[in-house]
Amino acid sequence: MARQRGIIKLKGTIGDITFYKTQDGHLAREKGGIDASRIASDPAFQRTRENGAEFGRAGAAGKVLRTSLRALLLNSADSRMVSRLTQRMVKVIQADAVNERGLRNVIDGEAELLTGFEFNIRGKLGTSLYAPFTTNIDRVTGELTVDVAAFVPANMIAAPTGTTHFKIISAGAEVDFEAETFVVQNSETAILPWNAVPTVAINQVNTVTPNSTKPLFLALGLEFYQEVNGQMYPLKNGAFNPLSLVQVSGL
């Protein structure tokens, strides 16, 4: 891979060189690689086929999880979130100690490895929300809860420059990775002032199917706002809004 320089940037293929644009800039690379039919049939590429199958499974699982949390992710995700989540899903699949290599999956893996995943690396929950909170996943009732004790926003929330208000958001998701379906419920506080006045205690309960046997995910995040002439505007279009998987229960 080479980086294009100069005033004129190229796109397309000239001879054996392909020119293309990414978020890292205008790049160029030489055409090449092994014929796809050989990879699909040659015994020498058995491991490649196995890795490819599991990587594809990880990508599909990541898409289902992202879709279940879409309402929150619309304002709380960075440009590399999809690839980072897929990489984490690969680790979940690799933890499957039941199935053979190439057949491993999320269900038999360790979904708990997704705990702590940050959907926005530009604004992480751990460096934004310092107020103590507790979480709980109750499979019997299907309740995924977040409790935040009363706190002083100006002291316990590290907000981006320009913030005047904020909101605490959460979601509980029950995900069936095999059927690619989900049940989700979201919660949010009112838009609260970012000042030195203590909040009330916050309790958010997100309910999914009671006695579920599917993996359950609890996400927690913040949304920042700026008040202008009495109107609330998402701060910088949500560029620094954190959202994290604070608790995961897999089976």
N, C-alpha and C positions, 0 to 999 in steps of 0.2 A: 504494500500500500504506500502510495506517495501522495504528497500534498501539492495541489496545483498552485502555481504562483503566476503573477502577471495580471494585467487588466482584463483580458478575455478569459472567461471560465468556460470550459467545455462540458457537454453532456452527451453521452452516447458512446459508441465504439468506433475506433479507428484502428484497423489492423488487429493486433492482438491486445490492444490497450483499451480498457473501458474507463470512461470518465463519468463521475457521478457526484451528487451533492448530498451531504449528511449534515447533521446538526453540528458536527465538528469542522465543517468547511467543505471545500471542493477537493475531492480526492481522485486518484487514478490507480488502477491495478491491472496487472497482466492477466489475460484470459488463461484459463488452464483448468486443471482438475482431472479427476478420474471419471470415466463414462458412467452414467447413472445405472445402466443395465448391468455393468460389472459389479457395482456396489450391491445391487439387489440380488445377485446370484452367486458371486464368487465366495467360496468358503473362507477365503482370507479376510473378508470384510464382515464376518459374523459379528464381531464386537461392534463394528460401526453400525450395523443394522440394529443391534440391541440398544445401543446408546441413542440412536435416532428415534426408536420407538418410545423410549422412556422420556426423551426430551419432548417429543410431540405430546405425550400424555401430560407432562408437566405444563406445557403451554396451554392445553385445553383446560386443565384444572385451574390454572391462574386466571383464565378468562371467566370461568364460572364464578370464582370468588370476587373478581373485580366487578362483574355485573351485579352481583348481590349487593355490593356496597356502592353502586354507581351514584346514588343520590348524594353521598358524602364525598365521593372522589371527584365530582364535577368541580369542586373548589379546593381540592386537597391532594394534588398529585404532581410529581415532577415528570419531566420528559423521558426519563429512563426507568420509570417505575415498572413498566411492563416487563422489561428484560430482567430487572432485579428480582421481581416476584417469580418469574420463571426459574431463575437460578435457585431461589430458595425452595421452590417446588421440586426441583430436581433432587435436592438434599432430602426432602421428605420422602420421595420415592425410593431413593437409595437406602433409606433406613428400613425398607420393607424386608423383613427377615423370613417371610413366608413363601413368596414366589421366586421363581428362577429369574436370573438376570435377563432383561428384555421384556419380562412380564410383570415386573414390579409396578405397584400403583400407589396412589395417595391413600386409599382406604386402608391398605395393610401397612402403610408407612407410619411415620410419626408426625402427624399434623401439628403437634405441639411445637415443632421446630419453627413454626411460623410466628410464635409468640414474640412480640417485640418488633415485628416488621414495621418499618416506617414507610408510609406511602409517599411521603414528601421529604426528600433529603435536604431541601432548602429550609425546612422548618420542622424540626423534630419535636415530638411531644416531650421527650425527656429534658430538652433545653428550653422549653416554652412554658410548661405547666409545672410549677413547684408546689402547688397546694397538695397536701396529702389526700389520696383517694384510695378506696378499696373497690374490688370487683368480685363478682361471684357468678358462677354458672350453675344453675340448678336444673339438672336434666329431668327430674321428676315433674316439676311445674313448668319447665320450658322458659324460665325467667333468667335473663342475662342482665345483671344489674351493675350500676356504677353509683357509688356514694362519695360525694366530695364534701368534706366538712367546711363550715363557714370560713372564709378567708378574705384577706385584703387584696384585691386585684393588682394594685400597683406594686405590691411587694411580692406576690406569688405568681405573677404571669409576666414573662419576659416578652413584651410585645414589640413588633417592628415599629420603626419611626413613623409617626403619623397616625397611630392607633388612638382612637377615642373610645371605642366600644368593642365588645367581644361577645362570643356565644360559645357555650360548651355543647358539643354534639356527641352522640354515640349511636351505635347500631348493634343489634344482635342478629346473627345470620346462622341459619341451619342449611348446610350445603350438601346436596346429594351429587357427588362427583361422577357417579356412574350414569345417572339419568340426566345429569347436567341441569338440575333444577334447584331451587332454593326457596326458603321462607325467610323473610327479613322484616324487622321492625326498627324504625329509627326514632330517636328522641333528641330534643334540643331545648335549651333554656331560652328565655326571652333574650333580646339583645341587651347586654348589661354594660354599664359605664365602667371604663378602665380608670379607676380612681382609688382614693384611700378609704372609701367607705366599705365596710365588710359586707360580704354577700350573706344570704341565708344558706343553710345547708342544702345541698343539691342531691336529689335522688332520681335516677333515671332507670326505668325498668323496661326492657325490650323483650317481648314475649314471642317465642316460636312454638313448635309442636311439643306438647308435653310427652315425656318418656321417649324422646327421639333417640334413634340409634345412629344418627348421622353426625359428622363433625360439626361442632358449634364454635362460632367465632364472635368475640366481643371487641368492637373497635371504639376508640375514644379519640376525640380531637377538639380543636379550637378553630373558630372562624373570627377573623379580625375585621373591624369596620372603622370607617372614618365618617364623622358627622359633618356635613356641610350644609349650612342654611336649613337646619332641621331635618335633612334627609340623610339616611344611612347608605353608605356606599361600601361594597366589599373592598378592603384595602389591597391595592395593586392586583386586583382580580384574583385574590386568593393565593398569590404566589408563595406566601410564607405560612399558610394554614397547615398546622400539623395534624396528622391522622395516623394512629398506630393500632396494631392488634395487641391489646393489653392482656387478653386471656384467650386461650384456645383449648377446647376439649375434644380430642379425637378418640375414636374407639378402635 
